[in-house]
């Protein structure tokens, strides 16, 4: 069943607005690139989280993907479950390297083959180019006979923008029936919802939201003027249920302005109502992580907050692993 979205189109901004947002976005890209190179340089980064190897597929020769084989796995062992990861960054920032810590942990702890995909970044590449790239790469991975995974045990997931891309790509005709489950962590699900409504839905004690001030910049970079914002490949909240993987574990953060739309999407897809923070029905699991901001699991923090977030990050990933083996890899 599809959910009809109102017809709302991305506006054509004034020259001043476009210039202002373009300068801001390119500045963010420059700073992020420099910081990433420094933090992931030899001698600074944790070498224990490096991938087993990297791989480039002919269908997308400019994109380098990172492959994590569990260190305990040996040639001749049983084929592994597969988890395809897509990193976040507002469709504009970061690379798969930013997810190395998660991918290494998730692979080795749960004995899963994890592949971290890259995709073309905005503003040079706008919607739907990144979606199409992810579709191509997922198909390439699934057809790769050199990788030791069980084709009946395939899941996809991502963080933030990567979560959106995971759900968007999963709808493609070529992937129907091939992906058994999806795990979108704090996804942007509905580009129609005004920022003011998203902000008003947060708890009264929620502090500033990092997305609020940057959403116009990221949206400008990713979405072309005149684009239908209700396109289910963009606003994945409107995706027909039958086009998505049969099992879904959707995660939101209560102090994140994106949480409202992710929760509405989860309820629509499961066909349920209610206000519980965690529930599982009709192939959909929803979890709202109370008291946490967008990307709390990777956001720099200190002292008691750092300890709390580390604990919740571990609990979150353990819950996802338990669900995958119970519902997807069974």
N, C-alpha and C positions, 0 to 999 in steps of 0.2 A: 504494500500500500504506500502510495506517495502522499506527501503533505504539500498542498498547494501553497506556494509562497506568494505574498502580495507582489505586484510588479513595481519594483523599486530599482532604479538604475544609478550607477555610480556617476556623480555629477562631474561636469567639466569645471575645474577650478580656475580661478583668475590667474593671470600670469604671475602676479606677486606671490600668490599662495603656492603655485607650482614651484617657483624659484626657491621660496623659503623651505619647502618640504624637501626639495631635491638636495639643497645644500646640507640640510640637517641629516638626511639619510646617508649621503656620501661621507659625511664626517663620521657618523656612527660606523659605517663600513670600514673606514680607514683605521679608526681607533681600535675597533674589534679585531681587525686583521693583525695589527701590530701586537696587541696584547696576547692574542692566540699564539702567534709565532714565538713570543717570549716564554709564555707559560708552558708551551709544549716543546721547547727546545731541549736537546740533550743536556743532561746535568741538572735540569730543573724539573722536568716532568717525571712522573713515576713510570719507569721503564717496565714495571711488572704488568701494566695495563695495556701495553702495546698489542696490536692485533697479531694473529698468527701469520697473516700475509695480507697484502692488498691486491685488488683485482680491478681491471678495466675491461668492460665489455664493448665489442665492436659497435653495438647499437648506440652507445653514448661514449665515444672515445675520449671526451674531455673530462669525464667524471670518474674519480677514483673511489672505490668502495673498500670497506675494511671488513675482513673476515676473521671471526674469533672462533677457533676450534677449542673445545675444552681440553685443558692440559692433561686430563686423565684419559682422554680418548686415544686409542691406538688403531692403526690400520687393521682391519679384520673384525673390529668390534661392531656391534649392532649399529645400524644407521641412527642418526640423531634427529630429534625434533628440530625444527627450524623456526627461528624468530627473526623477522626482518625489522630493523630499527631505522627510523627516520628522525634526524635531529631537528631541533627548533631553531628559532632566530628570526621570527617575523617575516619569513620567506626571503629575507635579504642578507642575514648575517650568519656567521659560523660555518663550520664544515663538519663532516662526520667525526673528526678528531675530538670534538667537544664531548662526544658520547663515549669515548674510550673507557672511562672508569665504569660507567654503567654496563657497557657491553661485555667487558672483561669479567666483571663481577657476575653478571647474569649467566654468562656462558659457563664459567668454571663452577659456580655454586650449584647450578641446576643441570649441568651436563646437557647443554643445548648449543646447537650451532647458531651463532648470532652473526648476521651480516648487516653492517651499517651502511646505508646507501647515501650517496650524494645527490644533489639536484641543482639545476640552474637557478641562480639567485636574481631577485629583483634588484633594482628597477630595469636592468637590461633584459631580463626575461620575465614577462608578466603572465598571469593566468591566461590560458591553461597550460602553458609550456612546462612548468615544473610538474604538474600532474601527469602529463604525457611522458615526461622523462622517467618518473617513478614507475609508471605502468611498463615502460620498455625494460627497465632494469629488473623489476620483479619477474617479468616473463623470462628474462635472460638468466636470472638466478634459478628459477624453477626448471629451466631446460639444461642447466649446467650439470652434466653427468660426473664432473670431477669432484663435486661437493658431496660429502657423506651425510645426506639427510634423507629422511623418510617423507616422500611426497604426500603422504596421507596425514602428516603432522606438521602443518604449516600455519604460522600466525604472523601477523604484522602489527606494528605499533609505532608510536612516535610521541614526541613531546611538543606541545604547543603547535606551532605551524606544521611540524612533522606529523602530529596527530591528525590535523586536518588533511594533509596529503595522503596519509595512510587510508583514511576513510574515503577520500575522493578516488584514489587509484583503485580501491577495492571494488568500486562500482563498475569498472570497465568490463565490457563483454568478454574480452580475452582472459579475464581472471575469474570469471564466474565458476564456482564449484571448486576452485583450487586453493583458496584461503579459508581455513576453518574458523579462525578467530581473529579479533582485532582488539588492541589495547590502546585507545587514545587517552594519553595523559594530558589533562587540562587543555582541551582543544578550543580554538576559535571555531564555533559551530554555525553562527548566524551573523552574516555581515549586514543584515537589514536592521537589526536592533540598534537604536540610538545609544551612544555612549552614556548619556544621562540615565537612561532606564537601567542599563547594566550596572552602573555605579549605585543607583538607588536600591538595587536588590541585595547589596552586600549588608552584612550585619552592622549595627550602629557603632560597634567598637572597632571596626576595620579601619586601619590607618590609610595613608596614601596608597594609591594603586599604580604600579610601574607601567601598566598598560595604558592607563587613561591618557597620559600626555603623549605617548608614542603611537597610539593606534592610528591617528590620522596620517602620520608619516609612513607607517608600514602599509596601510591600505592604499595610499597614493602610489607607493612603489609597486605593489602587486596587482592592482586592479586598474584596468584601462577605463577611460571615460566612456559612458554609455553601456558598460557591462551590466547585465541583469544580475543583481545581487542575490536573487533567489535561485540561481542555477545550483542544483544539488552537488555539482562538482566543486563549487565554491563555498556555498553555505550548506555544509554537509548535514545540517539539521533537517533538511528537506529531502534527503535521500530516500528513495523507496526501500522499505525494509528488505524486500526480496533481493535487492541488488548488493546488499552488504553481507559480510560473513555471517554465518548462522549464530556464532557466539560473539558477544561483545562485552567488554569490561571497560566502562567509561568512568574516568576519574576527574573530579573537580576539586578545587581548593576554595574553601568558603569565603576567604577574603579577596578572591580574584574576581574581577568584573566579568570574566568569561564563564564563570561557574553557572550563572543563571541559565544561559542558553544551552550549555552542556547538559544540565539537569533536565531541562525541558525536552531536549532531544532524546535523552535516555528514556524518559517517561513515554514519549510518543512511540519510540521503537518497540518498547515493551508492552504498550497499550495499558498502562497503569496510571493511577493517581496516587496521591499521598505525599507526605512530607518527611518520611524517614531519611536519615542521612546515609544509610547503607541498606540496599535491598537487592534481591536477585529473583527475576521472574521472566519467563518466556524467552530464555536465551540471552537476557541482558542483565548484567550486574552493574549497579551504580554505587559509587562510593564518594562521599563528600568528606574531604579531610578538613576538619574543623580548625579554625584559628590560624590557617596557613595561607600564604600569598601564592601568587602565580610563580611556578618554578622554584618553590621553596627548597626543593631537594638539591638544587645546585646554586642557589643564591648565596653570596658571601654572608656569613653570620659569625657571631662571636659569643663566647661565654655560655650562659644557660640556654640561649636561643639556639646556638650551634648544636649543643647536646640534644635538645628537644627535636630539632629538625633531622639530625642524624638518625635518631631512634625512629621517627616517623617515616623517613625515607626507607629504612631497612624493613619496617613493617609493611609499607606499601609494596615494595618489590617482592617480599615474601608472599604477600597475599596474591599478587599477580601470578607468581610461579605456581602456587597451590591451585589457583583457578585454571591455569593453562593445562596442567597435568590432569585435572579432574574433568574439564569440559572440552578441551581442544586436542590434547595429545593422548587421549585415552584410546 
